[in-house]
Structures are given as structure tokens and as C-alpha cells.
Amino acid sequence: MADGALHTERLILRPPAAQDLPWLREHMNTEAVMRHLGGVRPADAVAESLADDIAAFGSGGHQRWTVWLGDGVTRVGRVGLFHLRAQAAPPQLQGQREIGWTFAESHWGKGYATEAAQAAIAYAFGALALPVLWSQTSDSNEGSTRMMQRLGFTRRREFDYVDPDYPPADNPTTVWSMDLPA
């Protein structure tokens, strides 16, 4: 991973780049994709978030890869490893590493999110040597809930919390974890 990229059978996970911005605005900042993530954001907020992702990736902060098909031409989504910072989250979760993903609607249902998440999980437990990895969603996000189960995450109800940054339909935030494989 000298260039920061991860590779799977069908995908390339590349570090974020300024050239991703038009694609992010057109394919990722949509009602469908952002439905459980607080809704569509203003164009300047999307640009600011991408700039933050680029700076963080290069400085050892959070890592959010842009996911491409193996052809190296077609972007399909994003997957990342973050430091959990939701102010409403229980103190035990603050600063812990979590995984998250978003994929363009035209690429849903093809297994790309699972494949990309598996690569990020392997990186988290391998290169980063994390003892545990967290993930969050809500019961309203059935797709992400099923994916967490498919990936092997365990529901941690004792950490679920209400996040005032999200509407009542997307609360409570459900918390999941995965321990370093034995």
C-alpha cells in the first residue's frame, strides 16, 4: 500500500483526490445516498469535507478511500476508517476507530460495499493493529444493518444512543463492534 491504495478482486480503494469532487457532488450527495446521513449537503460543505479527507489521509488522521472498479475508470463509492466523534456518543466510544461506507445508488446491490469494507477491515486489523473496530447506523438503515451482520459485527445495545444531529426516524444510533480476529 505504498501509494495508500488497497486492492480487492474487483475494486481499487484509492486515497481521496481533488478530482473526486465533481463525482461526489453528482453521485454521492443525493437524496438516496444521504438519506441516513443527515441529508444532501451544500456544495461548499461537500468540497470542505473532501479537503478534510485529503488532509487527514496524508497526515495519519482518518482514512476515507474512494472506491473504483478494477478498470480504474469508474468510481462507485467510498469507505473509511474514522475516529468516532459524535458528541452524543457514550464516552467509552469517543475517539475509537469506526468504519463507514457510502456508495452511489447506481452501484447498490452488487456487493461492492461489502468487498470494500472487507478490505478496510483487513487494513484496520492488519496495518493499524486495532484490537476492535466499531460501526454505527440506525434501525431505519436496513441495508447498513444487514451489511454489518454480514461482515460479522456484533450489536452492542449497551452503547446505543440518541443523536440530536439526526431526525427521530434515524434514532437511536445503533452501535456495532468487531474484535480483532483470533
C-alpha positions as CSV (number, residue, x, y, z in Angstrom):
1,M,0.0,0.0,0.0
2,A,2.9,2.4,-0.7
3,D,0.5,4.7,-2.6
4,G,-2.2,4.4,0.0
5,A,-4.4,2.2,-2.2
6,L,-6.0,-1.1,-1.3
7,H,-7.0,-3.7,-3.9
8,T,-9.6,-6.4,-4.0
9,E,-10.7,-8.8,-6.6
10,R,-13.0,-6.2,-8.3
11,L,-12.1,-2.9,-6.7
12,I,-9.4,-0.4,-6.1
13,L,-9.6,1.8,-2.9
14,R,-7.6,4.9,-3.6
15,P,-6.9,7.9,-1.3
16,P,-9.2,10.8,-1.9
17,A,-8.2,13.4,-4.5
18,A,-9.4,16.8,-5.5
19,Q,-10.5,15.3,-8.8
20,D,-13.2,13.3,-6.9
21,L,-15.2,16.5,-6.2
22,P,-17.5,16.6,-9.3
23,W,-18.3,12.9,-8.9
24,L,-19.0,13.4,-5.1
25,R,-21.4,16.3,-5.8
26,E,-23.2,14.5,-8.6
27,H,-23.4,10.8,-7.5
28,M,-22.8,10.8,-3.7
29,N,-24.6,13.9,-2.5
30,T,-28.0,12.7,-3.5
31,E,-31.2,12.2,-1.6
32,A,-30.9,8.4,-1.8
33,V,-27.3,8.2,-0.8
34,M,-27.5,10.8,2.0
35,R,-30.9,9.7,3.3
36,H,-29.5,8.2,6.6
37,L,-26.5,10.6,6.8
38,G,-28.3,13.9,7.6
39,G,-29.5,14.7,4.0
40,V,-28.0,16.4,1.0
41,R,-25.3,18.9,1.9
42,P,-24.5,22.3,0.3
43,A,-21.9,22.1,-2.4
44,D,-19.3,24.0,-0.3
45,A,-19.7,21.6,2.6
46,V,-19.0,18.7,0.2
47,A,-15.8,20.4,-1.0
48,E,-14.8,21.2,2.6
49,S,-15.3,17.6,3.6
50,L,-13.2,16.3,0.7
51,A,-10.4,18.7,1.5
52,D,-10.5,17.5,5.1
53,D,-10.4,13.8,3.9
54,I,-7.4,14.6,1.7
55,A,-5.5,16.3,4.5
56,A,-6.4,13.7,7.1
57,F,-5.3,10.8,4.8
58,G,-1.9,12.3,4.3
59,S,-1.3,13.2,7.9
60,G,-2.3,9.9,9.6
61,G,-5.8,11.0,10.5
62,H,-8.9,9.3,9.3
63,Q,-8.8,7.5,6.0
64,R,-11.6,7.6,3.6
65,W,-10.9,5.9,0.3
66,T,-12.6,6.5,-3.0
67,V,-13.7,3.1,-4.3
68,W,-13.2,2.4,-8.0
69,L,-14.0,-0.5,-10.2
70,G,-10.9,-2.5,-11.1
71,D,-10.9,-0.8,-14.5
72,G,-9.5,2.3,-12.7
73,V,-12.1,4.5,-14.6
74,T,-15.4,4.1,-12.7
75,R,-15.9,5.5,-9.2
76,V,-18.5,3.5,-7.2
77,G,-18.4,4.7,-3.6
78,R,-16.4,5.5,-0.5
79,V,-15.3,3.5,2.5
80,G,-13.4,4.9,5.5
81,L,-11.9,4.4,8.9
82,F,-12.7,7.3,11.2
83,H,-12.2,8.4,14.8
84,L,-15.7,8.3,16.4
85,R,-16.6,11.9,17.3
86,A,-20.3,12.1,17.6
87,Q,-20.8,14.3,20.7
88,A,-23.8,12.4,21.8
89,A,-21.9,9.0,21.8
90,P,-21.1,7.4,25.1
91,P,-17.7,8.5,26.5
92,Q,-16.3,4.9,26.0
93,L,-16.7,5.3,22.2
94,Q,-15.2,8.8,21.9
95,G,-12.1,8.6,19.7
96,Q,-12.5,4.9,18.9
97,R,-11.9,3.8,15.3
98,E,-15.1,3.1,13.3
99,I,-15.8,2.1,9.7
100,G,-18.3,3.6,7.4
101,W,-19.3,3.4,3.8
102,T,-21.4,5.1,1.1
103,F,-22.0,4.0,-2.4
104,A,-23.6,5.6,-5.4
105,E,-27.1,4.4,-5.9
106,S,-26.4,3.0,-9.4
107,H,-23.9,0.6,-7.7
108,W,-26.1,-0.7,-4.9
109,G,-26.8,-4.4,-4.7
110,K,-23.6,-5.6,-6.5
111,G,-21.5,-6.5,-3.4
112,Y,-19.1,-3.6,-3.8
113,A,-19.8,-2.1,-0.4
114,T,-19.1,-5.5,1.3
115,E,-16.0,-6.1,-0.7
116,A,-14.6,-2.6,0.0
117,A,-15.5,-2.8,3.7
118,Q,-13.7,-6.2,4.0
119,A,-10.5,-4.6,2.6
120,A,-10.8,-1.7,5.0
121,I,-11.4,-4.1,7.9
122,A,-8.3,-6.2,6.9
123,Y,-6.3,-3.0,6.8
124,A,-7.7,-1.9,10.3
125,F,-6.7,-5.2,11.9
126,G,-3.5,-5.7,9.9
127,A,-1.7,-2.4,9.2
128,L,-3.3,-0.4,12.1
129,A,-3.3,-3.4,14.5
130,L,-6.6,-2.3,16.0
131,P,-7.9,-4.6,18.8
132,V,-11.6,-3.6,18.0
133,L,-13.4,-1.8,15.2
134,W,-16.7,0.0,15.6
135,S,-19.6,0.8,13.3
136,Q,-22.8,2.8,13.7
137,T,-26.1,3.1,11.9
138,S,-29.8,3.1,12.8
139,D,-32.5,0.5,12.5
140,S,-34.0,2.7,9.8
141,N,-30.9,2.0,7.6
142,E,-31.8,-1.6,6.9
143,G,-29.1,-2.0,4.2
144,S,-26.2,-1.0,6.5
145,T,-27.6,-3.1,9.4
146,R,-27.7,-6.2,7.1
147,M,-24.2,-5.4,5.9
148,M,-22.8,-5.1,9.4
149,Q,-24.3,-8.5,10.2
150,R,-22.9,-10.0,7.0
151,L,-19.4,-8.6,7.8
152,G,-19.5,-10.2,11.3
153,F,-20.1,-7.2,13.5
154,T,-21.9,-7.7,16.9
155,R,-24.7,-5.4,18.0
156,R,-23.7,-3.6,21.2
157,R,-27.1,-2.3,22.5
158,E,-25.4,-1.1,25.7
159,F,-23.8,1.7,23.6
160,D,-26.8,2.7,21.5
161,Y,-27.6,6.5,21.9
162,V,-29.9,9.2,20.6
163,D,-28.0,11.6,18.3
164,P,-29.7,15.0,18.1
165,D,-27.9,15.7,14.8
166,Y,-30.3,13.1,13.2
167,P,-34.0,13.0,12.8
168,P,-36.2,10.9,15.1
169,A,-36.6,8.3,12.3
170,D,-32.9,7.7,12.3
171,N,-32.6,7.3,16.1
172,P,-31.4,5.7,18.1
173,T,-27.9,5.3,16.7
174,T,-27.2,1.6,16.8
175,V,-23.6,0.6,17.7
176,W,-21.8,-2.5,16.5
177,S,-18.3,-3.8,17.1
178,M,-15.9,-6.4,15.7
179,D,-12.9,-7.7,17.6
180,L,-9.5,-8.5,16.1
181,P,-9.9,-12.0,14.6
182,A,-8.1,-14.7,16.6
